Amino acid sequence: MTIMTPTRLSDGRELLYFDAGEEAAARHRDPEQVRDRRSLPARSTDAGQVRFDELIGEWVAVAAHRQDRTHLPSEDECPLCPSDGARRTEIPTGYEVAVFENRFPSFGPQHGILPADPGPDVGEVSEPAYGRCEVIAFTDSHTGSFSGLPYERVRTVIDAWAQRTEALSALPGVQQVFCFENRGAEIGVTLHHPHGQIYAYPYVPPRTVRMAKQARRHFLRSGGLESQTAAILAAERADGSRMVLEGQHFSAYVPFAARWPLEVHLVPHRQVADLAGLHGEERDELAELYPELLRRFDALYDSPTPYIAAWHQAPVDAELRPAGHLHLQLSSPRRAADKLKYLAGSEAAMGAFINDTVPEETAARLRGAATA
């Protein structure tokens, strides 16, 4: 059973320890062990900004303070390694899984509700960047990767994702919770220590808006009996040519219109809105299948494959949420051993993706990837 123990860092930010069992959690209840011995100045309560782009009707976050965040430090300066002797870090003691408020957040720490879509011809509109940004450290070891974590640790991470999804979704003004991991310098990571992030957005992000509208249209046409994601999964399993893995509760496939050279969707068979809605047996299987997918990505080449692991969860919005169906989008820009796909003119300027690989061939390669 995963146990959560809350505490505070010296500047007031929240830190949460997640431990698999009572014995491991006991040390995190000792005030001396978890005390942050740094003398950090109290963090500013001023949020950044979100500005409305009236040209396309989307919010854009402006967070200039992130220019000062830590960038690819050496192991002896890593902020995610536990504090040790004279070295003081973001996490005061050894841990299994730790979650804390980002010191350089894109959103938050204020909570509040953004106004409704300002619409066209409104001029310059800016609001506080309400919400919250958290870091989730998967292990206190500086080296390694998510795919190399033991099963029990992956299971604890899943419980932490679920707990944070539920808690953050309840904050005032939060419209969607996004759990994700960036792996590899090619993706733009700023810390090598195995970790992910959790964003609580004050608006529904643009890609979610598009997916949610499509999903709601399908859901209503089915009389509320079938999610669009479930229909796609059923079709993929029937076809088989793009399937990668099939389990009792989850299956993974390369989507028919994949945008990235490597892209896999991992989908629960049961329609569930978010990670918090997964029951115990589903979480157990996920703790096996998800690392297996990551290992297959790495097995394709002689060096680790950079990736983005993005958990698409249903928005909080009561109108959009019933049609939502949780799924993981695991993608990589790696199109060959020594080549990356860059978002250049067509993708970056026009949003029109051009894939350099054939989805059926990618699926076949991932099915045959040896992970032993």
LUMLUMKE-79860 format. One line per 10 residues: number of its first residue (from 1); their letters; for each residue x, y, z of C-alpha. Coordinates in nm, 2 decimals. Layout:
REM LUMLUMKE-79860
NUM = A = X,Y,Z ~ ...
This chain:
REM LUMLUMKE-79860
1 = MTIMTPTRLS = 0.00,0.00,0.00 ~ 0.14,0.34,-0.10 ~ 0.15,0.59,0.19 ~ 0.18,0.97,0.13 ~ 0.36,1.19,0.39 ~ 0.34,1.57,0.34 ~ 0.60,1.83,0.47 ~ 0.72,2.17,0.37 ~ 1.04,2.31,0.23 ~ 1.21,2.61,0.39
11 = DGRELLYFDA = 1.05,2.85,0.15 ~ 0.70,2.72,0.20 ~ 0.66,2.49,-0.10 ~ 0.49,2.16,-0.04 ~ 0.69,1.83,-0.05 ~ 0.52,1.49,-0.05 ~ 0.69,1.16,0.01 ~ 0.53,0.84,-0.14 ~ 0.64,0.51,0.01 ~ 0.54,0.15,-0.05
21 = GEEAAARHRD = 0.45,0.05,0.30 ~ 0.45,0.16,0.66 ~ 0.81,0.08,0.74 ~ 0.95,0.30,0.46 ~ 0.70,0.58,0.54 ~ 0.80,0.60,0.91 ~ 1.12,0.78,0.85 ~ 0.94,1.06,0.66 ~ 0.73,1.13,0.97 ~ 1.04,1.23,1.17
31 = PEQVRDRRSL = 1.06,1.61,1.16 ~ 1.44,1.61,1.19 ~ 1.49,1.38,0.90 ~ 1.26,1.58,0.66 ~ 1.35,1.93,0.78 ~ 1.49,2.14,0.50 ~ 1.80,2.29,0.65 ~ 1.84,2.55,0.38 ~ 1.75,2.91,0.45 ~ 1.56,2.99,0.13
41 = PARSTDAGQV = 1.38,3.32,0.11 ~ 1.01,3.29,0.12 ~ 0.89,3.23,-0.24 ~ 0.70,3.50,-0.42 ~ 0.33,3.46,-0.43 ~ 0.31,3.64,-0.75 ~ 0.22,3.42,-1.05 ~ 0.35,3.47,-1.40 ~ 0.11,3.57,-1.68 ~ -0.11,3.41,-1.93
51 = RFDELIGEWV = -0.18,3.62,-2.24 ~ -0.46,3.56,-2.48 ~ -0.36,3.52,-2.84 ~ -0.66,3.67,-3.02 ~ -0.53,3.56,-3.36 ~ -0.60,3.19,-3.28 ~ -0.80,3.21,-2.96 ~ -0.55,3.04,-2.72 ~ -0.38,3.13,-2.39 ~ 0.00,3.16,-2.39
61 = AVAAHRQDRT = 0.20,3.14,-2.06 ~ 0.48,3.40,-2.00 ~ 0.72,3.28,-1.73 ~ 1.05,3.48,-1.77 ~ 1.17,3.37,-1.42 ~ 1.22,3.02,-1.57 ~ 1.53,3.16,-1.75 ~ 1.71,3.12,-1.41 ~ 1.63,2.75,-1.35 ~ 1.90,2.49,-1.30
71 = HLPSEDECPL = 2.04,2.35,-1.63 ~ 2.20,2.01,-1.66 ~ 2.40,2.02,-1.33 ~ 2.66,1.76,-1.24 ~ 2.56,1.48,-1.00 ~ 2.72,1.66,-0.70 ~ 2.49,1.96,-0.78 ~ 2.17,1.78,-0.87 ~ 1.87,1.92,-0.68 ~ 1.68,1.59,-0.70
81 = CPSDGARRTE = 1.94,1.38,-0.52 ~ 1.87,1.37,-0.14 ~ 2.06,1.61,0.08 ~ 2.38,1.46,0.21 ~ 2.62,1.63,0.46 ~ 2.70,1.98,0.35 ~ 2.51,1.94,0.02 ~ 2.15,2.07,0.06 ~ 1.90,1.99,-0.22 ~ 1.53,2.01,-0.28
91 = IPTGYEVAVF = 1.47,1.68,-0.10 ~ 1.61,1.67,0.25 ~ 1.64,1.29,0.29 ~ 1.65,0.96,0.10 ~ 1.32,0.86,-0.06 ~ 1.13,0.62,-0.29 ~ 0.92,0.87,-0.48 ~ 0.90,1.24,-0.40 ~ 0.67,1.52,-0.54 ~ 0.73,1.89,-0.47
101 = ENRFPSFGPQ = 0.62,2.22,-0.60 ~ 0.85,2.34,-0.88 ~ 1.08,2.62,-0.77 ~ 1.04,2.77,-1.12 ~ 0.68,2.71,-1.21 ~ 0.51,2.80,-1.54 ~ 0.18,2.82,-1.35 ~ 0.11,2.91,-0.99 ~ 0.15,2.93,-0.70 ~ -0.17,3.14,-0.70
111 = HGILPADPGP = -0.51,2.96,-0.76 ~ -0.79,3.13,-0.93 ~ -1.03,3.12,-1.22 ~ -0.96,3.26,-1.56 ~ -1.23,3.45,-1.74 ~ -1.42,3.27,-2.02 ~ -1.27,3.28,-2.37 ~ -1.24,3.65,-2.44 ~ -1.33,3.59,-2.80 ~ -1.21,3.79,-3.11
121 = DVGEVSEPAY = -1.13,4.16,-3.12 ~ -1.06,4.20,-2.75 ~ -0.71,4.35,-2.78 ~ -0.44,4.27,-2.52 ~ -0.57,4.05,-2.24 ~ -0.35,3.91,-1.97 ~ -0.43,3.73,-1.65 ~ -0.23,3.57,-1.36 ~ -0.09,3.23,-1.45 ~ -0.30,3.04,-1.20
131 = GRCEVIAFTD = -0.24,2.67,-1.14 ~ 0.04,2.46,-1.01 ~ 0.36,2.29,-1.14 ~ 0.51,1.99,-0.96 ~ 0.82,1.78,-1.00 ~ 0.80,1.41,-0.94 ~ 1.13,1.23,-0.87 ~ 1.10,0.86,-0.95 ~ 1.40,0.75,-0.75 ~ 1.67,0.90,-0.52
141 = SHTGSFSGLP = 1.94,0.75,-0.75 ~ 2.09,1.00,-0.99 ~ 2.14,0.76,-1.27 ~ 1.91,0.52,-1.45 ~ 1.57,0.56,-1.62 ~ 1.21,0.49,-1.56 ~ 1.23,0.17,-1.76 ~ 1.49,0.03,-1.52 ~ 1.29,0.09,-1.20 ~ 1.18,-0.22,-1.01
151 = YERVRTVIDA = 0.81,-0.31,-1.04 ~ 0.73,-0.20,-0.69 ~ 0.87,0.15,-0.75 ~ 0.68,0.19,-1.08 ~ 0.36,0.09,-0.89 ~ 0.43,0.36,-0.63 ~ 0.48,0.62,-0.91 ~ 0.14,0.53,-1.05 ~ -0.02,0.58,-0.72 ~ 0.15,0.91,-0.68
161 = WAQRTEALSA = 0.03,1.02,-1.02 ~ -0.32,0.92,-0.93 ~ -0.32,1.09,-0.60 ~ -0.18,1.42,-0.74 ~ -0.43,1.40,-1.03 ~ -0.72,1.38,-0.79 ~ -0.59,1.65,-0.55 ~ -0.49,1.90,-0.82 ~ -0.81,1.86,-1.01 ~ -0.99,1.98,-0.70
171 = LPGVQQVFCF = -0.80,2.31,-0.68 ~ -0.99,2.63,-0.77 ~ -0.97,2.71,-1.14 ~ -0.78,2.40,-1.25 ~ -0.91,2.27,-1.58 ~ -0.68,1.98,-1.66 ~ -0.40,1.78,-1.49 ~ -0.11,1.67,-1.71 ~ 0.15,1.41,-1.59 ~ 0.44,1.38,-1.82
181 = ENRGAEIGVT = 0.81,1.28,-1.85 ~ 1.07,1.43,-2.09 ~ 1.37,1.20,-2.13 ~ 1.69,1.29,-2.31 ~ 1.89,1.60,-2.38 ~ 1.74,1.59,-2.74 ~ 1.40,1.66,-2.59 ~ 1.53,1.96,-2.39 ~ 1.55,1.82,-2.03 ~ 1.73,2.04,-1.78
191 = LHHPHGQIYA = 1.80,1.76,-1.52 ~ 1.94,1.41,-1.59 ~ 1.80,1.27,-1.27 ~ 1.50,1.04,-1.35 ~ 1.20,1.26,-1.30 ~ 0.87,1.38,-1.45 ~ 0.64,1.68,-1.41 ~ 0.28,1.74,-1.33 ~ 0.10,2.05,-1.45 ~ -0.23,2.18,-1.33
201 = YPYVPPRTVR = -0.35,2.41,-1.61 ~ -0.60,2.70,-1.55 ~ -0.74,2.64,-1.90 ~ -0.79,2.34,-2.12 ~ -0.48,2.32,-2.34 ~ -0.53,2.35,-2.72 ~ -0.46,1.98,-2.81 ~ -0.70,1.86,-2.54 ~ -0.97,2.10,-2.67 ~ -0.95,1.95,-3.02
211 = MAKQARRHFL = -0.94,1.59,-2.89 ~ -1.22,1.66,-2.64 ~ -1.45,1.80,-2.91 ~ -1.40,1.50,-3.13 ~ -1.45,1.26,-2.84 ~ -1.77,1.43,-2.73 ~ -1.91,1.42,-3.08 ~ -1.85,1.04,-3.10 ~ -1.98,0.99,-2.75 ~ -2.31,1.16,-2.82
221 = RSGGLESQTA = -2.36,0.98,-3.15 ~ -2.32,0.65,-2.96 ~ -2.58,0.76,-2.71 ~ -2.32,0.78,-2.44 ~ -2.23,0.41,-2.47 ~ -1.88,0.43,-2.63 ~ -1.58,0.66,-2.61 ~ -1.40,0.75,-2.93 ~ -1.08,0.61,-2.78 ~ -1.25,0.28,-2.71
231 = AILAAERADG = -1.37,0.26,-3.07 ~ -1.02,0.33,-3.21 ~ -0.87,0.07,-2.98 ~ -1.13,-0.19,-3.08 ~ -1.05,-0.13,-3.45 ~ -0.67,-0.15,-3.39 ~ -0.70,-0.48,-3.21 ~ -0.92,-0.62,-3.49 ~ -0.68,-0.51,-3.76 ~ -0.37,-0.61,-3.57
241 = SRMVLEGQHF = -0.11,-0.45,-3.80 ~ -0.02,-0.17,-3.57 ~ -0.06,-0.35,-3.23 ~ 0.25,-0.36,-3.01 ~ 0.13,-0.51,-2.68 ~ -0.20,-0.65,-2.55 ~ -0.28,-0.72,-2.19 ~ -0.58,-0.80,-1.98 ~ -0.65,-0.44,-1.90 ~ -0.43,-0.23,-2.14
251 = SAYVPFAARW = -0.32,-0.25,-2.50 ~ -0.07,-0.05,-2.70 ~ -0.06,0.04,-3.06 ~ 0.10,0.27,-3.31 ~ -0.18,0.51,-3.43 ~ -0.29,0.50,-3.79 ~ -0.20,0.86,-3.84 ~ 0.10,0.88,-3.62 ~ 0.27,1.22,-3.62 ~ 0.61,1.11,-3.48
261 = PLEVHLVPHR = 0.87,0.87,-3.61 ~ 0.81,0.66,-3.29 ~ 0.47,0.70,-3.14 ~ 0.26,0.45,-2.93 ~ -0.07,0.49,-2.75 ~ -0.12,0.28,-2.44 ~ -0.49,0.26,-2.36 ~ -0.70,0.10,-2.08 ~ -0.97,-0.13,-2.21 ~ -1.21,0.02,-1.96
271 = QVADLAGLHG = -1.32,0.38,-2.02 ~ -1.17,0.57,-1.73 ~ -1.13,0.95,-1.72 ~ -0.79,0.97,-1.55 ~ -0.52,0.79,-1.36 ~ -0.71,0.84,-1.03 ~ -0.99,0.62,-1.18 ~ -0.78,0.31,-1.23 ~ -0.85,0.03,-0.99 ~ -0.58,-0.19,-0.83
281 = EERDELAELY = -0.55,-0.46,-1.10 ~ -0.53,-0.20,-1.37 ~ -0.25,-0.02,-1.19 ~ -0.07,-0.35,-1.13 ~ -0.07,-0.43,-1.51 ~ 0.02,-0.08,-1.60 ~ 0.33,-0.11,-1.38 ~ 0.44,-0.40,-1.60 ~ 0.34,-0.29,-1.95 ~ 0.45,0.08,-1.94
291 = PELLRRFDAL = 0.82,0.00,-1.86 ~ 0.81,-0.27,-2.12 ~ 0.71,-0.02,-2.39 ~ 0.99,0.21,-2.28 ~ 1.24,-0.08,-2.30 ~ 1.12,-0.15,-2.65 ~ 1.19,0.21,-2.75 ~ 1.54,0.17,-2.62 ~ 1.60,-0.16,-2.78 ~ 1.56,-0.02,-3.13
301 = YDSPTPYIAA = 1.90,0.14,-3.12 ~ 2.24,0.12,-2.95 ~ 2.18,0.43,-2.74 ~ 1.89,0.54,-2.52 ~ 1.60,0.68,-2.72 ~ 1.48,1.03,-2.62 ~ 1.10,1.04,-2.56 ~ 0.81,1.23,-2.43 ~ 0.56,1.03,-2.22 ~ 0.23,1.23,-2.20
311 = WHQAPVDAEL = -0.07,1.11,-2.00 ~ -0.38,1.25,-2.17 ~ -0.65,1.28,-1.90 ~ -1.00,1.41,-1.93 ~ -1.06,1.78,-1.86 ~ -1.23,1.88,-1.53 ~ -1.51,2.05,-1.74 ~ -1.84,1.87,-1.67 ~ -1.94,1.89,-2.04 ~ -1.62,1.74,-2.18
321 = RPAGHLHLQL = -1.53,1.49,-1.91 ~ -1.79,1.22,-1.97 ~ -1.64,1.14,-2.32 ~ -1.29,1.14,-2.19 ~ -1.08,0.82,-2.20 ~ -0.73,0.81,-2.04 ~ -0.44,0.72,-2.26 ~ -0.06,0.75,-2.28 ~ 0.10,0.90,-2.58 ~ 0.46,0.79,-2.59
331 = SSPRRAADKL = 0.66,0.95,-2.87 ~ 1.01,1.02,-2.99 ~ 1.15,1.24,-3.26 ~ 1.42,0.98,-3.33 ~ 1.37,0.87,-3.70 ~ 1.70,0.68,-3.73 ~ 2.00,0.59,-3.52 ~ 2.17,0.93,-3.59 ~ 1.87,1.14,-3.71 ~ 1.60,1.34,-3.53
341 = KYLAGSEAAM = 1.28,1.48,-3.67 ~ 1.27,1.86,-3.60 ~ 0.95,2.06,-3.60 ~ 1.04,2.29,-3.89 ~ 0.83,2.49,-4.13 ~ 0.53,2.27,-4.19 ~ 0.49,2.15,-3.84 ~ 0.60,2.45,-3.64 ~ 0.44,2.72,-3.85 ~ 0.13,2.54,-4.00
351 = GAFINDTVPE = 0.07,2.26,-3.75 ~ 0.08,2.02,-4.05 ~ 0.28,1.71,-3.95 ~ 0.47,1.50,-4.19 ~ 0.58,1.16,-4.07 ~ 0.91,1.02,-4.20 ~ 0.81,0.66,-4.10 ~ 0.53,0.42,-4.18 ~ 0.32,0.33,-3.87 ~ 0.28,-0.03,-3.97
361 = ETAARLRGAA = 0.65,-0.07,-4.01 ~ 0.72,0.10,-3.68 ~ 0.47,-0.13,-3.50 ~ 0.65,-0.43,-3.65 ~ 0.99,-0.31,-3.53 ~ 0.85,-0.25,-3.17 ~ 0.68,-0.59,-3.16 ~ 1.01,-0.75,-3.25 ~ 1.23,-0.54,-3.02 ~ 1.42,-0.76,-2.77
371 = TA = 1.40,-0.62,-2.42 ~ 1.57,-0.90,-2.22
